Amino acid sequence: MANRSKTIQMKKYLTPLLITAVFVSACKKSFLEEDPKGSITTQTFYKSAEDLNAATLGISLTYNLAWNQTGGLATTFGSDDITTHAGGNKIGFSNFDTFQANSSNDRMSIWWNYFYKTIKSSNSLIGNYQKATEATELERNNSAGVGYFYRAMSYFFLTRTWGAVPMPLEASLESKTNATPQQIYETVIADLQKAETMLPDAWSGPRRQSNTDILPTRGSAKALLANVYLTMAGWPLKQTDKYELAAIKAKEVIDNKSTWGYGLVNSYADLWDKDSRLNKEAVFACYYNKNMPSIWDYADNWGNGSQMGPPNFAPGEEGGWDEAFAEIAFYNKFPAGPRKDATYQTVYFLNNDPLKAVDYTKLTHKHPYFLKYRDDESYDPATHKLNDWWGSATVYMIRYAEVLLTYAEAKAMSSSGPDATAYQAINEVRNRAGLPELAKNLTPTDFRNAVVAERGWEFAGPEPAARWFDLIRTETVAKANADRDPAELPLKGKPNDGTHEFYWAPIPIIK
């Protein structure tokens, strides 16, 4: 955190998280396998508001584990904005990047395991929250809203990544039959519709810090629902009537942003500043504090820190891990301005020596590296030295910029076409990026394409609002990869926008 007071506040939040990790821990080997360490019975656990609080914070911590490292994002490396090399332990990323991943890929299991662990705990809360008779009705509903939200978010990522997957709605996770994407989206919508009525507009106590809500709110649910509708309008469902619903839901968030305190931060670079990672642009995010210690003997504090920090996206010449870097063609097309300056590192210090400054062409892998997530408490900007292998970087699940761009695209593709409000929404994002306003009088399709391009630049690289998901829903995976720079690793598989080959990841084998 930026200072001692914020660190203390975050500790207040993370302490109950750690306590309840025992309750939500499950599936050490498989999401279908029970773990006795998490077998606190519902008869004894769900009674009071404190019990509900422990359950919701435990769900939050479990979900955070899906995002405190790069692994799950490997499934998005087929997009044209991010790549890696094929050496050492990077092969799991590289195989998705070059379209040759198989069911044994070790990286993607991180998402699979932790999303299902989150679902298990959410299912338990949803099935039992009414038993907490010592809590008020409002406390019960708020807690259930958290469960519905996290279950919806988890299934949303699962079906976008793997297509048809098991959809257990009970804590036992006994369902082994795959549900279709249509069935999963129906559940996601139902869950979010419940969440937006049950969640509060704002939390209190340690759940709200520096005017930022740590847990999801009613605004978070509406924003996610808008994104879900927008995705349903594209492949694989192609339910174009959902554009209208996406626009309506996103507009609710925009029109009522003061209720939740949402807005764009003034500078794109501020999003990645270690001193401002609790900010108004976070509609929903995963928050971490690496300094929080373990409080029980068989676990560590892995869930409190974020490996999305300094080393993952730093070059080996500066002590980094070369986990991922930018694709050259996408980098060259990225419009110049403050957003590009904050997205990519432009100067590199060989062996952390400022007197040996070079550009990316002088690096071993000869690619631009992402500046996002580099600025953390263990990072020295004067030398680019990394003093720790993990940090406390916030991972933004939904940013207000995404709400604006979701509205702009959905409005343009709905019956009214790209009206003044759609232009206003995308231009808010472009103005902050230092770009001129979008050309007027575009056709709905051209406007949509402009928004998708804008999303690519706004969320370039390792963000949950991954460009990969936009390429899938717009059926442009092969088209985007056709412009691959010769310096990139050659593609082994050939994605096809007609047959949708390689659009979904292979179902992992969990050992």
C-alpha positions, 0 to 999 in steps of 0.5 A: 500500500502507499503508506502505513495507514493503508497497509493497516487497513488492508491488513484488517481486510486480509486477516478475516480472509486468511481465517476463512481460507480454511473453510473455503479450501478444497480441491487440492487435486481436482475440482471434483475432489473433496478436501477435509480441511474445508469440511466445516459443516453448514449446521454449525457454521451458518448462524451469525453475521460473522459466519456470513462475513467469514464466508464472503471474505473466504470466497474473495480470497479464493477467487484472488488466487486465480489472479495473483499469477500469470498462469491462467492468462496463458489461455489468452496468449492467442491474441495479437497483443501479447506473446512470449518465448518458448524456453524453459517454463514458458512453454505453457504460454508459448503453446497457446501463443502458437496454437498448439496447447493440449489438455496437459498444459500446466498453466491453464489449470490455475484458472480451472482449479480456482474458478471451481474452488470459488464456485464450490464456496459460492454454492455453499453460501448460496445454499445455506445463507438463509440458515444464518438466523442470527443475522439480519435479512439485509446481512443475509442478502448482502452475503448471498449477493457476493456468492451469486456474483463470484459464481457468475464471474467464475462461470463467465470466464470458464465458458469463454475459455473452454466453452462447454464445462461442468456447471455444478450448482451444489457445494459437492461439485458432483456434476460431471456433465458438461453444460452448454454455453447457452445453459451457462449464460442463462445461469450467469444472467440469473445469478447477476440479476439476483446479485444486483438486487442483493448486493449493497451500493457500498460496503462499510468497515474493512470492506471499503477502503479509501472510498473503494469497495473491496467486495463487489457491489450493485454497480459491479453486478450491473457492469458485469451483466452488461459485459455478459450481454455484450459477449452473448451478442457475439460468438458462439451464441450470436444473440444480437438482441443482447446488444440492446440489453448490454447498452441498457445495463451499461447505461445504468452504471454510467448514469448512476456512477456517482452512487458508486463513485466510478469514473476514469482516473485523470491519467492512465499511468495512475492506474499502475502507480503503487500509490493509487491502486485503490481508485475510482476506476475499479468497478471490481478488482482483486486486491493484495497485500504481500506483507500479510503473514500466515496465521496457521501452520499448514499454509502460507500467505500466497493468497495475499501477495500478487505475482503479477508484480515486478518480475513477470513482465520485466526482461531478464536483463533487468532481473525479470522473468521474461514471462510475457511481452508485446507482439511487435505488429500490435505495438507498432500499430498502438497509437502514440500518447500517454496511454502507450507510454504507460503501457510499454517500457521504452528504455531498459537498463542492462544489468540495472545500470542507467548508464547502459540504457537501450531500447527493446531491440537490444534485449535478448528477446527483442520485444517491447515489455509491458510497464503495467504492474512493474511499479510496486513497493519492491521496484526501484524506478531509478535502476529498474531493479526488482527487490522482490519476486512478488508484490501487492499489485491490484488486478482490475477485473472491471474498469470504468473504461470498460463500462464506457466501451461496452456501452459505446459498442452495444449502443452502436450495434443496437437498433438506434445505431451509434448516437451521440451518447455512444460517441461520448462514451468512447471519446471519454476513453480516447481523450484520456489516452491523448487521442482525437475524438472518433470520426463522425458518421461511422456505420454501426459496423465501423463504429464497432470495429473502432471500439474493439480496437480501442479496447485492445489498446486500453486493455493491452497485455495482461489484463482480465479484460483480455483482447483474446475474448474480444477476438473470439466474440467478433470471430477475428482470431485468424484475421488478427494473427494474419498480421503477425510479425516475422520476428514472432514464433511461427504458428504451429496451429492455424486458427479458423474464423469460419470453423472456430478452430482453436477458439476454445482451450482444451479441457485440462487434465487435472492430476 
